[in-house]
Amino acid sequence: MRLRTCDDGKLEKILEVYSVLEALKPALKSIDVRTIAVSLGENWQNLITSVLITEKTVDEVRKEQENMPPLRNNSIALFLKAIPFDYTLLNNISEGEVRFSTPFGVNRVQFRMFDPIELRVSSNPKRNIESYSWILTATDSGKQGDRQQLWNVANNNEITAKRLGFPNIGNLVKHSFNIEYGTEHSKDFELTIPPLASIEKVCFINSTVEVQVKKVKDLSDLQLNLTLNRENTIIKIMHRKVQEKKPDTCNPLNLITETFEFESIIPCDLIEVELILRESALTLDKKSGLAPLSNSVEPLLKALNAFCSIEKFESMLLEPHIHTKTDITLRMLWHGCFHLLAIIPFI
């Protein structure tokens, strides 16, 4: 982590790949490498590389890679690698060459000179099929002019992409790497760390907020930050370290519930919940929502039902001739109370 002076004179905290990986190291198990390279003469040159560092086992990564399209000819190829997590691969990239084992032997792919572990990490929500997930990414780009020759080779393989079911190479990249990409981009490298912890559920019980966190079992040093806003004004700020629980050896994920108590919460209050990695203050997930409307008429309804059930009141309305004067008095009381019940939520 380093500090940078902004244009307004304030200091900005810069989180680099190395510091983030070190903080998450106990939970990281494998590296999923996917590289599309083009051939210029005798050498393979990196067109775009995705490095996915996850909690999955190497075998799980290899299983997923089996579904990748078999892109391979004399001018363009998709190279795959699944290895245990360490810094060897990133060091090889910084040295300008990575070796890939293929059924045709060992191929060397050349990279331009840059150091991946010094890239800046950002934390942003990314849309998936059901919801948004916060992921950590670090990207780097070459000069647009230097990469034009590589993309000319890639674009000449549009027929190859169509034979594999894709409109073009850019669309194949997006499918295989799950990243936005096209010929207008100079991005040639992206490192991604998918969610290792997330906020699963936020429940409101009167003036209590329960937050359920799901995390991989080897991840620790997490913190929840809660902010209560009323009419765009911060009323209360609370934070709490996520308590560790005994890991379930059969389940790689742990569910942990933390409870926060406020003095009072009203329906218009906005609750914001953020899950961070304590040491770096890196955001891992964030959710917000309005406190729900409480049932304001329930206490009075219970009191009325105690001396005259709603079933009896219904009978008095439908068959008034069979009831006594006392019953008629109760009916009038119920009738008046129903008017009161109707307006209580708006008072």
C-alpha positions as CSV (number, residue, x, y, z in Angstrom):
1,M,0.0,0.0,0.0
2,R,1.2,3.5,-0.8
3,L,-0.1,7.0,-0.7
4,R,-0.6,9.4,-3.6
5,T,-1.2,13.2,-3.5
6,C,-4.3,14.2,-5.4
7,D,-4.8,17.4,-7.4
8,D,-6.7,18.9,-4.4
9,G,-3.8,18.2,-2.1
10,K,-5.4,15.2,-0.3
11,L,-3.7,11.9,0.2
12,E,-5.2,8.9,-1.6
13,K,-4.5,5.4,-0.5
14,I,-3.3,3.1,-3.3
15,L,-3.7,-0.6,-2.9
16,E,-1.3,-2.7,-5.0
17,V,-1.7,-6.3,-6.1
18,Y,1.0,-7.5,-3.8
19,S,-0.5,-6.0,-0.6
20,V,-4.0,-7.3,-1.4
21,L,-2.7,-10.8,-2.2
22,E,-0.7,-10.9,1.0
23,A,-3.8,-9.9,3.0
24,L,-6.0,-12.6,1.3
25,K,-3.2,-15.2,1.1
26,P,-4.6,-17.7,3.6
27,A,-7.8,-18.1,1.5
28,L,-6.2,-18.2,-1.9
29,K,-5.5,-21.7,-3.4
30,S,-5.1,-21.5,-7.2
31,I,-4.4,-19.4,-10.3
32,D,-6.5,-19.8,-13.4
33,V,-4.6,-18.4,-16.3
34,R,-6.2,-17.8,-19.8
35,T,-4.1,-16.2,-22.5
36,I,-5.0,-15.6,-26.2
37,A,-1.8,-15.1,-28.1
38,V,-1.1,-14.4,-31.8
39,S,1.9,-15.5,-33.8
40,L,4.3,-13.0,-35.3
41,G,6.9,-15.0,-37.1
42,E,8.3,-17.7,-34.8
43,N,7.0,-16.1,-31.5
44,W,3.7,-16.1,-29.7
45,Q,2.7,-12.6,-28.5
46,N,0.2,-11.9,-25.7
47,L,-3.0,-10.4,-27.0
48,I,-5.0,-10.6,-23.8
49,T,-4.4,-12.5,-20.6
50,S,-6.8,-13.1,-17.7
51,V,-5.4,-14.2,-14.3
52,L,-8.1,-15.4,-11.9
53,I,-6.9,-16.0,-8.3
54,T,-9.4,-17.9,-6.2
55,E,-10.1,-20.2,-3.3
56,K,-10.8,-23.1,-5.7
57,T,-8.5,-26.1,-5.9
58,V,-6.3,-26.6,-9.0
59,D,-8.5,-29.6,-10.0
60,E,-11.6,-27.5,-9.9
61,V,-10.0,-24.9,-12.1
62,R,-8.9,-27.5,-14.6
63,K,-12.4,-28.9,-14.7
64,E,-13.7,-25.4,-15.6
65,Q,-11.1,-24.9,-18.2
66,E,-12.3,-28.0,-20.1
67,N,-15.3,-25.9,-21.2
68,M,-13.1,-23.3,-23.0
69,P,-13.3,-23.1,-26.8
70,P,-10.5,-25.0,-28.6
71,L,-9.0,-21.9,-30.3
72,R,-5.8,-23.0,-32.0
73,N,-4.2,-22.5,-35.4
74,N,-0.9,-21.3,-36.8
75,S,-1.7,-17.6,-36.1
76,I,-3.9,-17.5,-33.0
77,A,-4.4,-19.8,-29.9
78,L,-5.9,-19.9,-26.5
79,F,-3.4,-21.1,-23.8
80,L,-4.6,-22.4,-20.4
81,K,-2.8,-23.0,-17.1
82,A,-4.0,-24.1,-13.7
83,I,-1.5,-23.9,-10.9
84,P,-1.3,-23.5,-7.1
85,F,-1.2,-20.0,-5.8
86,D,2.2,-18.4,-5.5
87,Y,4.1,-15.5,-7.1
88,T,6.0,-17.4,-9.8
89,L,3.6,-16.7,-12.6
90,L,3.4,-13.0,-11.9
91,N,7.2,-12.9,-11.8
92,N,7.4,-14.7,-15.1
93,I,5.1,-12.1,-16.7
94,S,7.2,-9.3,-15.3
95,E,10.2,-11.0,-17.0
96,G,8.4,-11.0,-20.3
97,E,7.7,-14.7,-20.9
98,V,5.3,-17.4,-19.7
99,R,5.5,-21.1,-20.7
100,F,2.4,-23.1,-21.4
101,S,2.2,-26.9,-21.7
102,T,0.0,-28.1,-24.6
103,P,-0.6,-31.4,-26.4
104,F,1.8,-30.1,-29.0
105,G,4.6,-29.4,-26.5
106,V,5.7,-26.4,-24.6
107,N,4.9,-23.0,-26.0
108,R,6.4,-19.7,-24.9
109,V,4.3,-16.6,-24.9
110,Q,6.0,-13.2,-24.8
111,F,4.6,-10.3,-22.8
112,R,5.6,-6.7,-22.8
113,M,7.6,-5.6,-19.8
114,F,5.6,-4.6,-16.7
115,D,5.2,-5.8,-13.1
116,P,1.7,-7.2,-12.3
117,I,2.2,-7.1,-8.5
118,E,2.6,-3.2,-8.7
119,L,-0.7,-2.7,-10.4
120,R,-3.4,-0.8,-8.5
121,V,-6.4,-2.9,-7.2
122,S,-9.9,-1.5,-7.5
123,S,-13.1,-2.9,-5.8
124,N,-16.3,-2.5,-7.8
125,P,-19.7,-4.2,-8.2
126,K,-20.1,-6.5,-11.2
127,R,-23.4,-7.7,-12.5
128,N,-24.0,-11.4,-12.7
129,I,-27.2,-13.3,-13.6
130,E,-28.9,-12.8,-10.2
131,S,-27.3,-9.8,-8.5
132,Y,-24.2,-7.6,-8.2
133,S,-21.0,-9.0,-6.7
134,W,-18.0,-7.0,-5.6
135,I,-14.8,-8.2,-7.2
136,L,-11.2,-7.0,-7.0
137,T,-9.5,-6.2,-10.3
138,A,-6.2,-4.9,-11.6
139,T,-5.6,-4.1,-15.3
140,D,-2.9,-2.9,-17.5
141,S,-2.6,-1.7,-21.1
142,G,-0.1,-1.5,-23.8
143,K,0.2,1.4,-26.3
144,Q,-2.6,1.3,-28.8
145,G,-0.2,1.7,-31.8
146,D,2.1,-1.1,-30.7
147,R,-0.9,-3.5,-30.4
148,Q,-2.5,-2.7,-33.7
149,Q,-0.4,-5.3,-35.5
150,L,-1.5,-8.0,-32.9
151,W,-5.2,-7.1,-33.5
152,N,-4.8,-7.2,-37.2
153,V,-3.8,-10.9,-36.9
154,A,-6.7,-11.6,-34.5
155,N,-9.2,-9.9,-36.8
156,N,-8.1,-12.0,-39.7
157,N,-9.3,-15.0,-37.7
158,E,-13.0,-14.0,-37.7
159,I,-13.9,-17.2,-39.6
160,T,-12.2,-19.2,-36.9
161,A,-14.2,-17.4,-34.2
162,K,-17.5,-18.1,-36.1
163,R,-16.7,-21.8,-36.5
164,L,-16.5,-21.9,-32.7
165,G,-19.9,-20.1,-32.4
166,F,-18.8,-16.5,-31.8
167,P,-19.3,-13.4,-34.0
168,N,-15.7,-12.3,-33.6
169,I,-12.6,-12.7,-31.5
170,G,-13.6,-9.9,-29.1
171,N,-16.8,-11.8,-28.3
172,L,-14.9,-15.0,-27.8
173,V,-12.6,-13.1,-25.3
174,K,-15.6,-11.8,-23.4
175,H,-17.1,-15.3,-23.1
176,S,-13.9,-17.1,-22.2
177,F,-12.5,-14.5,-19.8
178,N,-15.7,-12.9,-18.5
179,I,-14.3,-9.5,-19.1
180,E,-15.3,-6.6,-21.4
181,Y,-13.0,-6.4,-24.3
182,G,-12.8,-5.2,-28.0
183,T,-10.5,-4.0,-30.6
184,E,-10.9,-0.4,-29.4
185,H,-9.3,-1.4,-26.1
186,S,-5.5,-1.5,-25.4
187,K,-6.0,-3.6,-22.3
188,D,-3.9,-6.7,-22.5
189,F,-3.9,-8.0,-18.9
190,E,-6.5,-8.3,-16.2
191,L,-6.1,-9.9,-12.7
192,T,-9.3,-10.7,-10.9
193,I,-10.0,-11.9,-7.3
194,P,-13.7,-13.0,-7.2
195,P,-15.7,-12.6,-4.0
196,L,-14.2,-14.4,-1.0
197,A,-16.8,-12.9,1.4
198,S,-20.2,-11.3,0.9
199,I,-23.2,-9.9,2.8
200,E,-25.9,-12.6,2.3
201,K,-28.8,-11.1,4.2
202,V,-29.8,-8.0,6.2
203,C,-32.8,-8.5,8.5
204,F,-34.7,-5.9,10.6
205,I,-36.3,-6.9,13.9
206,N,-37.7,-3.8,15.6
207,S,-34.6,-1.7,16.3
208,T,-32.2,-4.6,15.7
209,V,-30.3,-5.3,12.5
210,E,-29.0,-8.8,11.8
211,V,-26.4,-9.1,9.1
212,Q,-25.4,-12.5,7.8
213,V,-21.9,-12.8,6.2
214,K,-20.8,-15.7,4.0
215,K,-17.0,-16.2,3.7
216,V,-14.5,-18.8,2.8
217,K,-13.3,-20.6,6.0
218,D,-9.7,-19.5,5.8
219,L,-10.5,-15.8,5.4
220,S,-10.2,-13.7,8.6
221,D,-9.8,-10.0,9.7
222,L,-13.2,-8.9,8.4
223,Q,-15.2,-5.9,9.6
224,L,-18.8,-4.8,9.2
225,N,-19.6,-1.0,9.0
226,L,-23.2,0.1,9.5
227,T,-24.5,3.6,8.9
228,L,-28.0,4.8,9.8
229,N,-29.2,7.7,7.6
230,R,-32.3,9.8,8.2
231,E,-33.3,12.5,5.7
232,N,-29.8,12.4,4.2
233,T,-28.2,12.9,7.6
234,I,-26.0,10.3,9.3
235,I,-27.7,9.5,12.6
236,K,-25.5,6.6,13.8
237,I,-22.3,4.8,12.7
238,M,-21.4,1.4,14.1
239,H,-18.7,-1.1,13.3
240,R,-17.8,-4.5,14.4
241,K,-15.2,-7.2,13.6
242,V,-16.8,-10.3,12.2
243,Q,-16.3,-13.0,14.8
244,E,-14.7,-16.2,13.8
245,K,-16.5,-19.5,14.2
246,K,-15.3,-23.0,14.2
247,P,-14.9,-24.0,10.6
248,D,-17.0,-26.8,9.1
249,T,-14.5,-29.2,7.5
250,C,-17.2,-30.5,5.1
251,N,-18.2,-27.0,3.9
252,P,-15.6,-24.5,2.5
253,L,-18.0,-21.6,3.3
254,N,-19.0,-20.2,6.7
255,L,-22.1,-18.3,7.6
256,I,-21.8,-15.8,10.4
257,T,-24.5,-13.6,11.9
258,E,-23.7,-10.3,13.6
259,T,-26.4,-8.3,15.5
260,F,-26.5,-4.5,15.8
261,E,-28.9,-2.7,18.2
262,F,-30.1,0.9,17.6
263,E,-32.0,3.1,20.0
264,S,-34.8,3.5,17.4
265,I,-35.4,2.9,13.7
266,I,-38.2,4.4,11.7
267,P,-39.5,3.2,8.3
268,C,-37.8,6.0,6.3
269,D,-34.3,5.2,7.8
270,L,-31.7,4.1,5.3
271,I,-29.3,1.4,6.5
272,E,-26.0,1.0,4.7
273,V,-23.9,-2.1,5.4
274,E,-20.3,-2.4,4.2
275,L,-18.0,-5.5,4.6
276,I,-14.3,-4.6,4.5
277,L,-10.9,-6.2,5.0
278,R,-9.8,-4.5,8.2
279,E,-6.1,-4.0,7.4
280,S,-6.5,-2.4,4.0
281,A,-10.1,-1.1,4.4
282,L,-10.8,-2.7,1.0
283,T,-14.5,-3.1,0.3
284,L,-15.6,-6.7,-0.2
285,D,-19.3,-6.1,-0.4
286,K,-21.9,-3.4,0.2
287,K,-25.7,-3.3,0.6
288,S,-28.3,-0.8,1.6
289,G,-32.0,-0.7,2.2
290,L,-34.9,1.1,3.9
291,A,-36.1,0.0,7.3
292,P,-39.5,-1.8,6.7
293,L,-42.8,-0.4,7.8
294,S,-43.8,-1.9,11.2
295,N,-47.4,-3.2,11.9
296,S,-48.7,-0.1,13.8
297,V,-52.2,-1.4,14.2
298,E,-51.4,-4.9,15.6
299,P,-51.5,-3.9,19.3
300,L,-55.0,-2.3,19.1
301,L,-56.2,-5.2,17.0
302,K,-55.1,-7.7,19.6
303,A,-56.8,-5.7,22.4
304,L,-60.1,-5.6,20.6
305,N,-59.9,-9.3,19.7
306,A,-59.4,-10.1,23.4
307,F,-63.0,-9.2,24.4
308,C,-64.8,-9.7,21.1
309,S,-63.3,-12.0,18.5
310,I,-63.3,-10.9,14.8
311,E,-65.5,-13.9,14.0
312,K,-68.2,-12.7,16.5
313,F,-68.1,-9.3,15.0
314,E,-68.6,-10.8,11.5
315,S,-71.7,-12.6,12.8
316,M,-73.1,-9.4,14.3
317,L,-72.8,-7.7,10.9
318,L,-74.4,-10.5,9.0
319,E,-77.1,-11.6,11.5
320,P,-77.8,-8.5,13.8
321,H,-81.3,-9.8,14.8
322,I,-79.9,-12.7,16.9
323,H,-77.6,-10.6,19.1
324,T,-78.3,-8.7,22.4
325,K,-78.0,-5.1,23.2
326,T,-74.5,-5.7,24.6
327,D,-73.5,-7.3,21.3
328,I,-74.8,-4.3,19.4
329,T,-72.7,-2.0,21.7
330,L,-69.7,-4.1,20.9
331,R,-70.5,-4.0,17.2
332,M,-70.6,-0.1,17.3
333,L,-67.3,-0.2,19.2
334,W,-65.7,-2.4,16.6
335,H,-67.1,-0.2,13.8
336,G,-65.5,2.9,15.3
337,C,-62.3,1.1,15.9
338,F,-62.1,-0.1,12.3
339,H,-62.1,3.6,11.2
340,L,-59.3,4.2,13.7
341,L,-57.3,1.3,12.5
342,A,-57.6,2.5,9.0
343,I,-56.0,5.9,9.7
344,I,-53.3,4.9,12.3
345,P,-50.6,4.1,9.7
346,F,-51.0,7.7,8.3
347,I,-50.8,9.5,11.7
